[in-house]
Amino acid sequence: MSTESLEVRLRWRETGHRNQPVRIHADPEDLPELMRHLETLARAWGNHDASTRWLGEYEMEVRSLDRPWVDEFTVSGISEGS
């Protein structure tokens, strides 16, 4: 696939809190790239350290702005050792 304009929103699983939507340009079928975005956004939002043991506490809701007819989907964070 190719790069699209995506709107992503993080959700902290423990509390259900969501951050403000953020627009990124990414391939919605490239899971490793989406996971890097999830990690970057979660690290900034939660002020986390360099490890990724906390990453499993987050998930990212992804919506295509280029193809609004495509359903929103969720990318779940996976912590180290999972």
For each residue, the residues with C-beta under 8 A, 3 or more apart:
1: 4 27 28 29 30
2: 27
3: 25 26 27
4: 1 25 26 27 28 64 65 66 67
5: 23 24 25 64 65 66
6: 23 24 25 26 28 62 63 64 65
7: 21 22 23 62 63 65
8: 21 22 23 24 37 38 41 60 61 62 63
9: 18 19 20 21 22 60 61
10: 18 19 38 41 42 45 58 59 60 61
11: 16 17 18 58 59 60 61
12: 15 16 17 18 46 57 58
13: 16 56 57 58 59
14: 57
15: 12
16: 11 12 13
17: 11 12
18: 9 10 11 12 61
19: 9 10 22 41 45
20: 9
21: 7 8 9
22: 7 8 9 19 41
23: 5 6 7 8 65
24: 5 6 8 37
25: 3 4 5 6
26: 3 4 6 30 33 34 37
27: 1 2 3 4 30 33
28: 1 4 6 34 62 64 70 73
29: 1
30: 1 26 27 33 34
31: 34 35 75
32: 35 36
33: 26 27 30 36 37
34: 26 28 30 31 37 38 60 62 75
35: 31 32 38 39 75 77 78
36: 32 33 39 40
37: 8 24 26 33 34 40 41 60
38: 8 10 34 35 41 42 55 58 59 60 75 77
39: 35 36 42 43 52 55 77
40: 36 37 43 44
41: 8 10 19 22 37 38 44 45 60
42: 10 38 39 45 46 48 54 55 57 58 60 77
43: 39 40 46 47 48
44: 40 41 47
45: 10 19 41 42
46: 12 42 43 54 57 58
47: 43 44
48: 42 43 51 54
49: 54
50:
51: 48 54 80
52: 39 55 79 80
53: 56 79 80 81
54: 42 46 48 49 51 57 58 79
55: 38 39 42 52 58 77 78 79 80
56: 13 53 76 77 78 79 82
57: 12 13 14 42 46 54 77 79
58: 10 11 12 13 38 42 46 54 55 77
59: 10 11 13 38 74 75 76 77
60: 8 9 10 11 34 37 38 41 42 74 75 77
61: 8 9 10 11 18 72 73 74
62: 6 7 8 28 34 72 73 74 75
63: 6 7 8 68 72
64: 4 5 6 28 67 68 70
65: 4 5 6 7 23 68
66: 4 5
67: 4 64 70
68: 63 64 65
69:
70: 28 64 67
71:
72: 61 62 63
73: 28 61 62
74: 59 60 61 62
75: 31 34 35 38 59 60 62
76: 56 59
77: 35 38 39 42 55 56 57 58 59 60
78: 35 55 56 82
79: 52 53 54 55 56 57 82
80: 51 52 53 55
81: 53
82: 56 78 79
